[in-house]
Amino acid sequence: MIKNKKQGDVIHISGMQEKILRELSTYKFLTVSQMLKLKVGTRNRIYENIQKLIEYGFVKFADYKALLRYGHQLERFHFLTPKGANLLVSNTPNYHLDNVRFPKSNTTLFTHDYFHRFSSINTHISFRKWCKDYNMSLKRYEDYFDVVGSRKKHSTEPMKAITRIEFGNGYFLDPDGVAIYENNDKLKITLIETYNGKDTKRVVEQLRKHLYIIKHGLASSKYKIEAPTRVCCTFEDANARDAVIKRINTDPYFQFKDIEYYLFFGVASDVWRDFENSFMNTEGEFLKMSNLRPVTINT
């Protein structure tokens, strides 16, 4: 049990409160519905314990009451405060502040990014569960909303997404997620993309960049591991998914042997429930994601 000393008193953090803190440390931002996915507890108990953590100053939230979707108010995103992050570090052996994910700035209201971020975090949750269910070791998972570098003007290392993959000459791609995991004693890289809306042209243009990354081993070079790179894309509905696959199959740039084992497409709500069985390849075939055969791309 975590304890926190405050003005001579000791605040006892319950098991559920500790789980909330540790899940926030893993995902950085979470709604109550996402905590339900993570089996933190019942909805009412989660609300009660989050309120206590907010009162203690360990957790804050970004409120989106002004935004509506389908006539309903959007959920709050919760996140650790520096005080909450330091509490975890002080009560966890060999744990450092660099291991804790929490906002480093005061800008936490991401109004224009709400739905994209919500979907990306749901996919992250599903990916971690998939690794656990199939006895795979997740070595690293990065999200696009984590950044490195400085906000200062004229900095030699300007701020950028931690997921950024450089092409050279100023060209780059910021995947929504980067996962590095081990399956059958072999390291693998999966790049995650979350697509909302119906702009299939933009999606295909971005997937061209992904194919360039695959062909030239740029993700392997960045993370300094010898591993194949695959791309998993989620869409709001099957129509958007199928439209992208159709465009890819008529685009000469994507006509390579075995390309169907590098690009995968799923409906977001399906992927959140079952990462293993919800992705199809460019040929419209559903595959078992834990059992993809090794291939070498031919250009």
CYANA upper distance limits for C-alpha pairs under 8 A (distance plus 0.5 A):
  1 MET  CA     12 HIS  CA      7.84
  1 MET  CA     13 ILE  CA      6.90
  1 MET  CA     14 SER  CA      7.09
  1 MET  CA     15 GLY  CA      7.02
  1 MET  CA     18 GLU  CA      8.12
  2 ILE  CA     12 HIS  CA      6.91
  2 ILE  CA     13 ILE  CA      5.79
  2 ILE  CA     14 SER  CA      7.97
  2 ILE  CA     18 GLU  CA      7.47
  2 ILE  CA     91 ASN  CA      6.77
  3 LYS  CA     10 VAL  CA      6.88
  3 LYS  CA     11 ILE  CA      6.22
  3 LYS  CA     12 HIS  CA      5.40
  3 LYS  CA     13 ILE  CA      6.46
  3 LYS  CA     91 ASN  CA      8.25
  4 ASN  CA     10 VAL  CA      5.99
  4 ASN  CA     11 ILE  CA      5.53
  4 ASN  CA     12 HIS  CA      7.14
  4 ASN  CA     13 ILE  CA      8.18
  4 ASN  CA     87 LEU  CA      7.53
  5 LYS  CA      9 ASP  CA      6.09
  5 LYS  CA     10 VAL  CA      4.86
  5 LYS  CA     11 ILE  CA      6.64
  6 LYS  CA     10 VAL  CA      6.44
  6 LYS  CA     11 ILE  CA      7.50
 13 ILE  CA     17 GLN  CA      6.42
 13 ILE  CA     18 GLU  CA      6.77
 14 SER  CA     18 GLU  CA      6.65
 15 GLY  CA     19 LYS  CA      6.74
 16 MET  CA     20 ILE  CA      6.76
 16 MET  CA     40 VAL  CA      7.16
 16 MET  CA     41 GLY  CA      7.83
 16 MET  CA     46 ILE  CA      8.36
 16 MET  CA     49 ASN  CA      7.66
 17 GLN  CA     21 LEU  CA      6.79
 17 GLN  CA     49 ASN  CA      6.34
 17 GLN  CA     50 ILE  CA      7.63
 17 GLN  CA     53 LEU  CA      7.63
 18 GLU  CA     22 ARG  CA      6.68
 19 LYS  CA     23 GLU  CA      6.54
 19 LYS  CA     40 VAL  CA      7.14
 20 ILE  CA     24 LEU  CA      6.65
 20 ILE  CA     35 MET  CA      8.17
 20 ILE  CA     40 VAL  CA      7.34
 20 ILE  CA     50 ILE  CA      8.13
 21 LEU  CA     25 SER  CA      6.69
 21 LEU  CA     59 VAL  CA      8.49
 21 LEU  CA     80 LEU  CA      7.60
 21 LEU  CA     84 GLY  CA      7.86
 21 LEU  CA     88 LEU  CA      8.11
 22 ARG  CA     26 THR  CA      6.86
 22 ARG  CA     88 LEU  CA      8.12
 23 GLU  CA     27 TYR  CA      6.72
 23 GLU  CA     28 LYS  CA      8.36
 23 GLU  CA     35 MET  CA      8.48
 24 LEU  CA     28 LYS  CA      5.40
 24 LEU  CA     29 PHE  CA      6.57
 24 LEU  CA     30 LEU  CA      7.00
 24 LEU  CA     78 HIS  CA      8.13
 24 LEU  CA     79 PHE  CA      6.46
 24 LEU  CA     80 LEU  CA      6.91
 24 LEU  CA    101 ARG  CA      7.84
 24 LEU  CA    102 PHE  CA      8.25
 25 SER  CA     80 LEU  CA      7.58
 25 SER  CA     85 ALA  CA      7.99
 25 SER  CA     99 ASN  CA      8.49
 25 SER  CA    100 VAL  CA      5.53
 25 SER  CA    101 ARG  CA      5.30
 25 SER  CA    102 PHE  CA      7.12
 26 THR  CA    100 VAL  CA      7.60
 26 THR  CA    101 ARG  CA      6.79
 27 TYR  CA    101 ARG  CA      7.53
 27 TYR  CA    121 ILE  CA      7.55
 27 TYR  CA    124 HIS  CA      8.43
 28 LYS  CA     79 PHE  CA      6.35
 28 LYS  CA     80 LEU  CA      7.77
 28 LYS  CA    101 ARG  CA      5.55
 28 LYS  CA    102 PHE  CA      5.83
 28 LYS  CA    103 PRO  CA      7.99
 29 PHE  CA     77 PHE  CA      6.27
 29 PHE  CA     78 HIS  CA      6.00
 29 PHE  CA     79 PHE  CA      5.58
 29 PHE  CA    102 PHE  CA      8.47
 29 PHE  CA    121 ILE  CA      8.36
 30 LEU  CA     34 GLN  CA      6.44
 30 LEU  CA     35 MET  CA      7.20
 30 LEU  CA     77 PHE  CA      5.74
 30 LEU  CA     78 HIS  CA      5.77
 30 LEU  CA     79 PHE  CA      7.33
 30 LEU  CA    121 ILE  CA      8.27
 31 THR  CA     35 MET  CA      6.91
 31 THR  CA     75 GLU  CA      6.68
 31 THR  CA     76 ARG  CA      6.27
 31 THR  CA     77 PHE  CA      5.31
 31 THR  CA     78 HIS  CA      6.58
 32 VAL  CA     36 LEU  CA      6.80
 32 VAL  CA     43 ARG  CA      7.57
 32 VAL  CA     46 ILE  CA      7.53
 32 VAL  CA     47 TYR  CA      7.92
 32 VAL  CA     75 GLU  CA      7.97
 32 VAL  CA     76 ARG  CA      8.23
 33 SER  CA     37 LYS  CA      7.01
 33 SER  CA     43 ARG  CA      8.24
 34 GLN  CA     38 LEU  CA      6.91
 34 GLN  CA    122 ASN  CA      7.55
 35 MET  CA     39 LYS  CA      6.83
 35 MET  CA     40 VAL  CA      6.12
 35 MET  CA     41 GLY  CA      8.23
 35 MET  CA     46 ILE  CA      8.27
 36 LEU  CA     40 VAL  CA      6.41
 36 LEU  CA     41 GLY  CA      6.93
 36 LEU  CA     42 THR  CA      7.31
 36 LEU  CA     43 ARG  CA      7.26
 38 LEU  CA    125 ILE  CA      8.05
 40 VAL  CA     46 ILE  CA      7.64
 41 GLY  CA     45 ARG  CA      6.74
 41 GLY  CA     46 ILE  CA      6.47
 42 THR  CA     46 ILE  CA      6.58
 43 ARG  CA     47 TYR  CA      6.77
 44 ASN  CA     48 GLU  CA      6.75
 45 ARG  CA     49 ASN  CA      6.66
 46 ILE  CA     50 ILE  CA      6.48
 47 TYR  CA     51 GLN  CA      6.66
 48 GLU  CA     52 LYS  CA      7.07
 49 ASN  CA     53 LEU  CA      6.86
 50 ILE  CA     54 ILE  CA      6.64
 50 ILE  CA     59 VAL  CA      8.02
 51 GLN  CA     55 GLU  CA      6.70
 52 LYS  CA     56 TYR  CA      6.73
 53 LEU  CA     57 GLY  CA      6.76
 53 LEU  CA     58 PHE  CA      5.88
 53 LEU  CA     59 VAL  CA      6.09
 54 ILE  CA     58 PHE  CA      6.38
 54 ILE  CA     59 VAL  CA      5.29
 54 ILE  CA     60 LYS  CA      6.34
 57 GLY  CA     81 THR  CA      7.64
 57 GLY  CA     83 LYS  CA      7.33
 57 GLY  CA     84 GLY  CA      7.67
 58 PHE  CA     80 LEU  CA      6.55
 58 PHE  CA     81 THR  CA      5.90
 58 PHE  CA     82 PRO  CA      8.05
 58 PHE  CA     83 LYS  CA      5.99
 58 PHE  CA     84 GLY  CA      4.40
 58 PHE  CA     85 ALA  CA      8.08
 58 PHE  CA     87 LEU  CA      8.46
 59 VAL  CA     78 HIS  CA      7.32
 59 VAL  CA     79 PHE  CA      6.20
 59 VAL  CA     80 LEU  CA      5.10
 59 VAL  CA     81 THR  CA      5.81
 59 VAL  CA     84 GLY  CA      6.84
 60 LYS  CA     78 HIS  CA      6.29
 60 LYS  CA     79 PHE  CA      6.12
 60 LYS  CA     80 LEU  CA      6.83
 60 LYS  CA     81 THR  CA      6.85
 61 PHE  CA     76 ARG  CA      6.70
 61 PHE  CA     77 PHE  CA      5.96
 61 PHE  CA     78 HIS  CA      4.72
 61 PHE  CA     79 PHE  CA      6.55
 62 ALA  CA     76 ARG  CA      6.08
 62 ALA  CA     77 PHE  CA      5.80
 62 ALA  CA     78 HIS  CA      7.01
 62 ALA  CA    108 THR  CA      6.98
 62 ALA  CA    109 LEU  CA      6.18
 63 ASP  CA     75 GLU  CA      7.83
 63 ASP  CA     76 ARG  CA      5.40
 63 ASP  CA     77 PHE  CA      7.47
 63 ASP  CA    109 LEU  CA      8.10
 64 TYR  CA     73 GLN  CA      7.72
 64 TYR  CA     74 LEU  CA      6.21
 64 TYR  CA     75 GLU  CA      7.20
 64 TYR  CA     76 ARG  CA      6.71
 64 TYR  CA    111 THR  CA      8.06
 65 LYS  CA     73 GLN  CA      6.09
 65 LYS  CA     74 LEU  CA      6.81
 65 LYS  CA     75 GLU  CA      8.36
 66 ALA  CA     73 GLN  CA      7.88
 67 LEU  CA     73 GLN  CA      6.57
 67 LEU  CA     74 LEU  CA      6.75
 68 LEU  CA     72 HIS  CA      5.73
 68 LEU  CA     73 GLN  CA      5.20
 68 LEU  CA     74 LEU  CA      6.58
 69 ARG  CA     73 GLN  CA      7.07
 69 ARG  CA     74 LEU  CA      7.48
 79 PHE  CA    102 PHE  CA      6.84
 79 PHE  CA    103 PRO  CA      7.94
 80 LEU  CA     84 GLY  CA      5.92
 80 LEU  CA     85 ALA  CA      6.65
 80 LEU  CA    101 ARG  CA      8.33
 80 LEU  CA    102 PHE  CA      5.85
 80 LEU  CA    103 PRO  CA      7.90
 81 THR  CA     85 ALA  CA      6.72
 81 THR  CA    102 PHE  CA      7.21
 81 THR  CA    103 PRO  CA      7.95
 82 PRO  CA     86 ASN  CA      6.60
 82 PRO  CA    102 PHE  CA      7.81
 82 PRO  CA    104 LYS  CA      8.48
 83 LYS  CA     87 LEU  CA      6.69
 84 GLY  CA     88 LEU  CA      7.03
 85 ALA  CA     89 VAL  CA      6.93
 85 ALA  CA     97 LEU  CA      7.40
 85 ALA  CA    100 VAL  CA      6.76
 85 ALA  CA    101 ARG  CA      8.39
 85 ALA  CA    102 PHE  CA      7.63
 86 ASN  CA     90 SER  CA      6.54
 86 ASN  CA     97 LEU  CA      7.42
 87 LEU  CA     91 ASN  CA      6.81
 88 LEU  CA     92 THR  CA      6.52
 88 LEU  CA     95 TYR  CA      8.49
 89 VAL  CA     93 PRO  CA      8.16
 89 VAL  CA     95 TYR  CA      5.90
 89 VAL  CA     96 HIS  CA      6.11
 89 VAL  CA     97 LEU  CA      6.73
 89 VAL  CA    100 VAL  CA      8.45
 90 SER  CA     95 TYR  CA      8.46
 95 TYR  CA     99 ASN  CA      7.00
 96 HIS  CA    100 VAL  CA      7.69
103 PRO  CA    108 THR  CA      7.66
110 PHE  CA    114 TYR  CA      6.56
113 ASP  CA    117 ARG  CA      6.41
114 TYR  CA    118 PHE  CA      6.54
115 PHE  CA    119 SER  CA      6.64
115 PHE  CA    196 ASN  CA      8.46
116 HIS  CA    120 SER  CA      6.60
116 HIS  CA    194 THR  CA      7.30
116 HIS  CA    195 TYR  CA      8.03
116 HIS  CA    196 ASN  CA      7.30
117 ARG  CA    121 ILE  CA      6.63
118 PHE  CA    122 ASN  CA      6.83
119 SER  CA    123 THR  CA      6.84
119 SER  CA    194 THR  CA      7.34
119 SER  CA    268 ALA  CA      7.96
120 SER  CA    124 HIS  CA      6.74
120 SER  CA    176 ASP  CA      7.53
120 SER  CA    177 GLY  CA      8.17
120 SER  CA    193 GLU  CA      8.36
120 SER  CA    194 THR  CA      6.50
121 ILE  CA    125 ILE  CA      6.68
122 ASN  CA    126 SER  CA      6.76
122 ASN  CA    272 TRP  CA      6.60
123 THR  CA    127 PHE  CA      6.54
123 THR  CA    268 ALA  CA      8.11
123 THR  CA    271 VAL  CA      7.45
123 THR  CA    272 TRP  CA      6.21
124 HIS  CA    128 ARG  CA      6.83
124 HIS  CA    141 TYR  CA      8.45
124 HIS  CA    177 GLY  CA      8.35
125 ILE  CA    129 LYS  CA      6.84
125 ILE  CA    272 TRP  CA      8.12
126 SER  CA    130 TRP  CA      6.58
126 SER  CA    271 VAL  CA      7.59
126 SER  CA    272 TRP  CA      5.69
126 SER  CA    273 ARG  CA      7.47
126 SER  CA    274 ASP  CA      7.69
126 SER  CA    275 PHE  CA      6.66
127 PHE  CA    131 CYS  CA      6.81
127 PHE  CA    275 PHE  CA      6.99
128 ARG  CA    132 LYS  CA      6.85
128 ARG  CA    138 LEU  CA      7.74
129 LYS  CA    133 ASP  CA      6.53
130 TRP  CA    134 TYR  CA      6.67
130 TRP  CA    274 ASP  CA      8.21
130 TRP  CA    275 PHE  CA      6.63
130 TRP  CA    276 GLU  CA      7.20
131 CYS  CA    135 ASN  CA      6.49
131 CYS  CA    136 MET  CA      5.19
131 CYS  CA    137 SER  CA      6.88
131 CYS  CA    138 LEU  CA      6.97
131 CYS  CA    181 TYR  CA      8.45
132 LYS  CA    136 MET  CA      6.57
132 LYS  CA    137 SER  CA      7.90
134 TYR  CA    290 SER  CA      7.74
135 ASN  CA    183 ASN  CA      8.35
136 MET  CA    181 TYR  CA      7.30
136 MET  CA    182 GLU  CA      6.18
136 MET  CA    183 ASN  CA      5.69
136 MET  CA    184 ASN  CA      8.25
137 SER  CA    181 TYR  CA      5.99
137 SER  CA    182 GLU  CA      5.58
137 SER  CA    183 ASN  CA      7.45
138 LEU  CA    179 ALA  CA      7.97
138 LEU  CA    180 ILE  CA      6.75
138 LEU  CA    181 TYR  CA      4.75
138 LEU  CA    182 GLU  CA      6.95
139 LYS  CA    179 ALA  CA      8.21
139 LYS  CA    180 ILE  CA      6.00
139 LYS  CA    181 TYR  CA      5.62
139 LYS  CA    182 GLU  CA      7.74
140 ARG  CA    178 VAL  CA      8.25
140 ARG  CA    179 ALA  CA      6.16
140 ARG  CA    180 ILE  CA      5.60
140 ARG  CA    181 TYR  CA      7.36
141 TYR  CA    177 GLY  CA      7.51
141 TYR  CA    178 VAL  CA      6.08
141 TYR  CA    179 ALA  CA      4.94
141 TYR  CA    180 ILE  CA      6.99
142 GLU  CA    146 ASP  CA      7.88
142 GLU  CA    162 ILE  CA      7.52
142 GLU  CA    163 THR  CA      6.80
142 GLU  CA    177 GLY  CA      5.97
142 GLU  CA    178 VAL  CA      5.60
142 GLU  CA    179 ALA  CA      7.06
143 ASP  CA    162 ILE  CA      7.83
143 ASP  CA    163 THR  CA      7.11
143 ASP  CA    176 ASP  CA      6.34
143 ASP  CA    177 GLY  CA      5.10
143 ASP  CA    178 VAL  CA      7.24
144 TYR  CA    161 ALA  CA      5.91
144 TYR  CA    162 ILE  CA      6.82
144 TYR  CA    163 THR  CA      6.13
144 TYR  CA    164 ARG  CA      8.49
144 TYR  CA    174 ASP  CA      7.25
144 TYR  CA    175 PRO  CA      7.01
144 TYR  CA    176 ASP  CA      5.31
144 TYR  CA    177 GLY  CA      6.47
145 PHE  CA    161 ALA  CA      6.97
145 PHE  CA    162 ILE  CA      8.30
146 ASP  CA    161 ALA  CA      6.44
146 ASP  CA    162 ILE  CA      6.17
146 ASP  CA    163 THR  CA      8.46
147 VAL  CA    159 MET  CA      6.91
147 VAL  CA    160 LYS  CA      5.88
147 VAL  CA    161 ALA  CA      4.88
147 VAL  CA    162 ILE  CA      5.31
148 VAL  CA    158 PRO  CA      8.47
148 VAL  CA    159 MET  CA      5.98
148 VAL  CA    160 LYS  CA      6.15
148 VAL  CA    161 ALA  CA      6.89
148 VAL  CA    162 ILE  CA      6.20
149 GLY  CA    157 GLU  CA      5.65
149 GLY  CA    158 PRO  CA      5.51
149 GLY  CA    159 MET  CA      4.56
149 GLY  CA    160 LYS  CA      6.85
150 SER  CA    155 SER  CA      6.94
150 SER  CA    157 GLU  CA      6.64
150 SER  CA    158 PRO  CA      5.43
150 SER  CA    159 MET  CA      5.25
151 ARG  CA    155 SER  CA      8.12
151 ARG  CA    158 PRO  CA      6.74
151 ARG  CA    159 MET  CA      6.02
152 LYS  CA    158 PRO  CA      7.75
153 LYS  CA    158 PRO  CA      8.23
154 HIS  CA    158 PRO  CA      8.08
160 LYS  CA    164 ARG  CA      7.60
161 ALA  CA    174 ASP  CA      6.95
163 THR  CA    174 ASP  CA      6.05
163 THR  CA    175 PRO  CA      6.40
163 THR  CA    176 ASP  CA      7.76
163 THR  CA    177 GLY  CA      7.16
163 THR  CA    178 VAL  CA      6.86
164 ARG  CA    172 PHE  CA      7.18
164 ARG  CA    173 LEU  CA      6.14
164 ARG  CA    174 ASP  CA      4.80
164 ARG  CA    175 PRO  CA      7.18
165 ILE  CA    172 PHE  CA      6.05
165 ILE  CA    173 LEU  CA      5.88
165 ILE  CA    174 ASP  CA      6.86
165 ILE  CA    175 PRO  CA      8.45
165 ILE  CA    218 LEU  CA      7.49
165 ILE  CA    219 ALA  CA      7.14
165 ILE  CA    222 LYS  CA      7.60
166 GLU  CA    170 GLY  CA      8.08
166 GLU  CA    171 TYR  CA      6.73
166 GLU  CA    172 PHE  CA      4.84
166 GLU  CA    173 LEU  CA      7.16
166 GLU  CA    218 LEU  CA      8.10
167 PHE  CA    171 TYR  CA      5.66
167 PHE  CA    172 PHE  CA      5.65
167 PHE  CA    173 LEU  CA      8.37
167 PHE  CA    213 ILE  CA      8.40
167 PHE  CA    218 LEU  CA      7.99
168 GLY  CA    172 PHE  CA      7.77
173 LEU  CA    209 LYS  CA      7.61
173 LEU  CA    210 HIS  CA      8.45
175 PRO  CA    191 LEU  CA      6.87
175 PRO  CA    192 ILE  CA      6.80
175 PRO  CA    193 GLU  CA      6.62
176 ASP  CA    191 LEU  CA      8.05
176 ASP  CA    192 ILE  CA      6.10
176 ASP  CA    193 GLU  CA      5.60
176 ASP  CA    194 THR  CA      7.11
177 GLY  CA    191 LEU  CA      6.25
177 GLY  CA    192 ILE  CA      5.10
177 GLY  CA    193 GLU  CA      7.14
178 VAL  CA    189 ILE  CA      7.68
178 VAL  CA    190 THR  CA      6.47
178 VAL  CA    191 LEU  CA      5.22
178 VAL  CA    192 ILE  CA      6.61
179 ALA  CA    189 ILE  CA      6.24
179 ALA  CA    190 THR  CA      5.65
179 ALA  CA    191 LEU  CA      6.89
179 ALA  CA    192 ILE  CA      8.23
180 ILE  CA    187 LEU  CA      7.38
180 ILE  CA    188 LYS  CA      6.17
180 ILE  CA    189 ILE  CA      5.15
180 ILE  CA    190 THR  CA      7.00
181 TYR  CA    187 LEU  CA      6.12
181 TYR  CA    188 LYS  CA      5.98
181 TYR  CA    189 ILE  CA      7.17
182 GLU  CA    186 LYS  CA      5.72
182 GLU  CA    187 LEU  CA      4.85
182 GLU  CA    188 LYS  CA      6.60
183 ASN  CA    187 LEU  CA      6.97
183 ASN  CA    188 LYS  CA      7.89
183 ASN  CA    290 SER  CA      8.27
186 LYS  CA    227 ALA  CA      8.18
187 LEU  CA    225 ILE  CA      8.23
187 LEU  CA    226 GLU  CA      7.98
187 LEU  CA    227 ALA  CA      6.15
188 LYS  CA    227 ALA  CA      5.49
188 LYS  CA    228 PRO  CA      6.20
188 LYS  CA    229 THR  CA      7.13
189 ILE  CA    219 ALA  CA      8.20
189 ILE  CA    220 SER  CA      8.29
189 ILE  CA    227 ALA  CA      6.85
189 ILE  CA    228 PRO  CA      6.66
189 ILE  CA    229 THR  CA      5.28
189 ILE  CA    230 ARG  CA      6.85
190 THR  CA    229 THR  CA      6.21
190 THR  CA    230 ARG  CA      5.35
190 THR  CA    231 VAL  CA      6.05
190 THR  CA    232 CYS  CA      7.42
191 LEU  CA    229 THR  CA      7.74
191 LEU  CA    230 ARG  CA      6.68
191 LEU  CA    231 VAL  CA      5.20
191 LEU  CA    232 CYS  CA      6.74
192 ILE  CA    231 VAL  CA      6.43
192 ILE  CA    232 CYS  CA      5.55
192 ILE  CA    233 CYS  CA      6.47
193 GLU  CA    231 VAL  CA      8.02
193 GLU  CA    232 CYS  CA      6.80
193 GLU  CA    233 CYS  CA      5.18
193 GLU  CA    234 THR  CA      6.89
194 THR  CA    233 CYS  CA      6.39
194 THR  CA    234 THR  CA      5.56
194 THR  CA    235 PHE  CA      7.04
195 TYR  CA    203 VAL  CA      8.10
195 TYR  CA    233 CYS  CA      7.65
195 TYR  CA    234 THR  CA      6.44
195 TYR  CA    235 PHE  CA      5.58
195 TYR  CA    236 GLU  CA      7.53
196 ASN  CA    235 PHE  CA      6.58
196 ASN  CA    236 GLU  CA      6.21
197 GLY  CA    235 PHE  CA      8.38
197 GLY  CA    236 GLU  CA      7.45
197 GLY  CA    240 ALA  CA      8.22
198 LYS  CA    240 ALA  CA      6.27
199 ASP  CA    203 VAL  CA      7.15
200 THR  CA    204 VAL  CA      6.70
200 THR  CA    240 ALA  CA      7.61
200 THR  CA    243 ALA  CA      7.29
200 THR  CA    244 VAL  CA      6.04
200 THR  CA    247 ARG  CA      8.49
201 LYS  CA    205 GLU  CA      6.76
201 LYS  CA    244 VAL  CA      8.42
202 ARG  CA    206 GLN  CA      6.75
203 VAL  CA    207 LEU  CA      6.66
203 VAL  CA    244 VAL  CA      7.73
204 VAL  CA    208 ARG  CA      6.76
204 VAL  CA    244 VAL  CA      7.20
204 VAL  CA    247 ARG  CA      7.91
204 VAL  CA    248 ILE  CA      7.37
205 GLU  CA    209 LYS  CA      7.45
206 GLN  CA    210 HIS  CA      7.06
207 LEU  CA    211 LEU  CA      6.64
208 ARG  CA    212 TYR  CA      6.86
208 ARG  CA    253 TYR  CA      8.02
208 ARG  CA    254 PHE  CA      8.26
209 LYS  CA    213 ILE  CA      6.85
210 HIS  CA    214 ILE  CA      6.78
210 HIS  CA    231 VAL  CA      7.94
211 LEU  CA    215 LYS  CA      6.56
211 LEU  CA    254 PHE  CA      8.35
212 TYR  CA    216 HIS  CA      6.61
213 ILE  CA    217 GLY  CA      6.25
213 ILE  CA    218 LEU  CA      5.52
213 ILE  CA    219 ALA  CA      6.99
214 ILE  CA    218 LEU  CA      7.35
214 ILE  CA    219 ALA  CA      8.00
214 ILE  CA    228 PRO  CA      8.26
214 ILE  CA    229 THR  CA      6.35
214 ILE  CA    230 ARG  CA      7.89
215 LYS  CA    297 ILE  CA      7.38
215 LYS  CA    299 THR  CA      7.88
217 GLY  CA    221 SER  CA      6.74
217 GLY  CA    228 PRO  CA      8.44
217 GLY  CA    229 THR  CA      8.10
218 LEU  CA    222 LYS  CA      6.66
219 ALA  CA    223 TYR  CA      6.79
219 ALA  CA    229 THR  CA      7.45
220 SER  CA    224 LYS  CA      6.09
220 SER  CA    225 ILE  CA      5.74
220 SER  CA    226 GLU  CA      6.36
220 SER  CA    227 ALA  CA      6.61
220 SER  CA    228 PRO  CA      8.00
220 SER  CA    229 THR  CA      7.92
221 SER  CA    225 ILE  CA      7.32
229 THR  CA    262 TYR  CA      7.68
230 ARG  CA    261 TYR  CA      8.20
230 ARG  CA    262 TYR  CA      5.13
230 ARG  CA    263 LEU  CA      6.64
230 ARG  CA    264 PHE  CA      8.44
231 VAL  CA    262 TYR  CA      6.64
231 VAL  CA    263 LEU  CA      5.52
231 VAL  CA    264 PHE  CA      6.64
232 CYS  CA    263 LEU  CA      6.76
232 CYS  CA    264 PHE  CA      5.31
232 CYS  CA    265 PHE  CA      6.49
232 CYS  CA    266 GLY  CA      8.16
232 CYS  CA    279 PHE  CA      8.20
233 CYS  CA    263 LEU  CA      8.36
233 CYS  CA    264 PHE  CA      6.62
233 CYS  CA    265 PHE  CA      5.41
233 CYS  CA    266 GLY  CA      6.74
234 THR  CA    241 ARG  CA      8.17
234 THR  CA    265 PHE  CA      6.43
234 THR  CA    266 GLY  CA      5.34
234 THR  CA    267 VAL  CA      5.88
234 THR  CA    268 ALA  CA      5.39
234 THR  CA    271 VAL  CA      7.97
235 PHE  CA    240 ALA  CA      6.83
235 PHE  CA    241 ARG  CA      6.28
235 PHE  CA    265 PHE  CA      8.14
235 PHE  CA    266 GLY  CA      6.79
235 PHE  CA    267 VAL  CA      5.41
235 PHE  CA    268 ALA  CA      5.84
236 GLU  CA    240 ALA  CA      7.54
236 GLU  CA    267 VAL  CA      6.42
236 GLU  CA    268 ALA  CA      6.22
236 GLU  CA    269 SER  CA      8.02
237 ASP  CA    241 ARG  CA      7.06
237 ASP  CA    267 VAL  CA      5.91
237 ASP  CA    268 ALA  CA      7.80
238 ALA  CA    242 ASP  CA      6.46
238 ALA  CA    266 GLY  CA      8.24
238 ALA  CA    267 VAL  CA      6.39
239 ASN  CA    243 ALA  CA      6.56
240 ALA  CA    244 VAL  CA      6.90
241 ARG  CA    245 ILE  CA      6.95
241 ARG  CA    265 PHE  CA      6.90
241 ARG  CA    266 GLY  CA      7.25
241 ARG  CA    267 VAL  CA      7.42
242 ASP  CA    246 LYS  CA      6.60
243 ALA  CA    247 ARG  CA      6.83
244 VAL  CA    248 ILE  CA      6.71
245 ILE  CA    249 ASN  CA      6.72
245 ILE  CA    265 PHE  CA      8.48
245 ILE  CA    282 THR  CA      6.24
245 ILE  CA    283 GLU  CA      8.42
245 ILE  CA    284 GLY  CA      8.28
246 LYS  CA    250 THR  CA      7.16
247 ARG  CA    251 ASP  CA      6.79
248 ILE  CA    254 PHE  CA      6.77
248 ILE  CA    282 THR  CA      8.00
249 ASN  CA    254 PHE  CA      7.61
249 ASN  CA    255 GLN  CA      7.94
249 ASN  CA    282 THR  CA      7.56
251 ASP  CA    255 GLN  CA      7.68
254 PHE  CA    259 ILE  CA      7.76
255 GLN  CA    259 ILE  CA      7.84
256 PHE  CA    297 ILE  CA      7.98
256 PHE  CA    298 ASN  CA      6.98
256 PHE  CA    299 THR  CA      6.90
257 LYS  CA    297 ILE  CA      7.29
257 LYS  CA    298 ASN  CA      6.61
257 LYS  CA    299 THR  CA      8.47
258 ASP  CA    262 TYR  CA      7.98
258 ASP  CA    295 VAL  CA      7.52
258 ASP  CA    296 THR  CA      8.27
258 ASP  CA    297 ILE  CA      6.91
258 ASP  CA    298 ASN  CA      8.28
259 ILE  CA    263 LEU  CA      7.23
259 ILE  CA    282 THR  CA      8.14
259 ILE  CA    297 ILE  CA      7.52
260 GLU  CA    264 PHE  CA      8.03
260 GLU  CA    281 ASN  CA      5.61
260 GLU  CA    282 THR  CA      5.60
260 GLU  CA    283 GLU  CA      7.18
261 TYR  CA    281 ASN  CA      7.28
261 TYR  CA    292 LEU  CA      7.74
261 TYR  CA    293 ARG  CA      8.29
261 TYR  CA    295 VAL  CA      7.98
262 TYR  CA    281 ASN  CA      8.48
263 LEU  CA    281 ASN  CA      6.66
263 LEU  CA    282 THR  CA      7.39
264 PHE  CA    279 PHE  CA      6.15
264 PHE  CA    280 MET  CA      5.98
264 PHE  CA    281 ASN  CA      5.28
264 PHE  CA    282 THR  CA      7.51
265 PHE  CA    279 PHE  CA      5.59
265 PHE  CA    280 MET  CA      5.80
265 PHE  CA    281 ASN  CA      6.84
265 PHE  CA    282 THR  CA      8.41
266 GLY  CA    270 ASP  CA      7.63
266 GLY  CA    271 VAL  CA      6.83
266 GLY  CA    278 SER  CA      6.15
266 GLY  CA    279 PHE  CA      5.00
266 GLY  CA    280 MET  CA      6.89
267 VAL  CA    271 VAL  CA      6.73
267 VAL  CA    278 SER  CA      7.76
267 VAL  CA    279 PHE  CA      8.29
268 ALA  CA    272 TRP  CA      6.67
269 SER  CA    273 ARG  CA      7.12
270 ASP  CA    274 ASP  CA      6.59
270 ASP  CA    275 PHE  CA      8.07
270 ASP  CA    278 SER  CA      6.35
271 VAL  CA    275 PHE  CA      5.15
271 VAL  CA    276 GLU  CA      8.41
271 VAL  CA    277 ASN  CA      8.37
271 VAL  CA    278 SER  CA      5.86
271 VAL  CA    279 PHE  CA      7.89
274 ASP  CA    278 SER  CA      6.63
275 PHE  CA    279 PHE  CA      7.93
275 PHE  CA    289 MET  CA      8.03
276 GLU  CA    287 LEU  CA      8.43
276 GLU  CA    288 LYS  CA      6.09
276 GLU  CA    289 MET  CA      5.51
276 GLU  CA    290 SER  CA      7.04
277 ASN  CA    286 PHE  CA      7.28
277 ASN  CA    287 LEU  CA      6.84
277 ASN  CA    288 LYS  CA      6.03
277 ASN  CA    289 MET  CA      7.28
278 SER  CA    286 PHE  CA      7.32
278 SER  CA    287 LEU  CA      8.31
279 PHE  CA    286 PHE  CA      6.15
279 PHE  CA    287 LEU  CA      6.89
279 PHE  CA    289 MET  CA      8.04
280 MET  CA    284 GLY  CA      5.92
280 MET  CA    285 GLU  CA      5.44
280 MET  CA    286 PHE  CA      4.57
280 MET  CA    287 LEU  CA      6.49
281 ASN  CA    285 GLU  CA      6.04
281 ASN  CA    286 PHE  CA      7.10
281 ASN  CA    287 LEU  CA      7.87
287 LEU  CA    292 LEU  CA      8.04
288 LYS  CA    292 LEU  CA      7.15
